[in-house]
């Protein structure tokens, strides 16, 4: 439910990565400040509030958004103060050799590593699905035989095992229990076929 917002962030990240290669030739360093949720008036200024554009959406989409919003509100409750992020900007600006990336929180580092440790992207998708819809999965799993849309069952999945798979370490860093981890064991993940 943040597709356009995420697309704009990816666009800026790609632009900055490209400029970071070119601009040192002109004496300019480029840094990305990677932060999580920050206390701002962003949501108060949204026209119609969060999900306001979904008023005409189908019932299932509105239901999924409601579950998604609960998780997002939890993330917002852990948001950083703008002053903390400002200090990170100052750190980057004062550095004699600034890094390309600065992170204001360690919360998302396991997910960032997952992107490079599993080139297929399946681990990242599963982890983000877990992060965004874990409360929905818990509720749906309580119903006998129920399945969350978009989550494959074992009958329609194949296990793909990677040597030194990233999931066990990253899953433990995300605070998942063994039953929450994607895949069937500590060295595999599921991919729908």
Secondary structure by P-SEA (a helix, b strand, c coil): caaaaaaaaaaaaaaaaaaaaccccccbbbbbbcccccccccccccccccccccccccaaaaaaaaaaaaaaaaaaaacccaaaaaaaaaaaaacccccccccccccaaaaaaaaaacccaaaaaaaaaaaccaaaaaaaaaccccccccccccccbbbbbccccccaaaaaaaccccccccccccccccccc
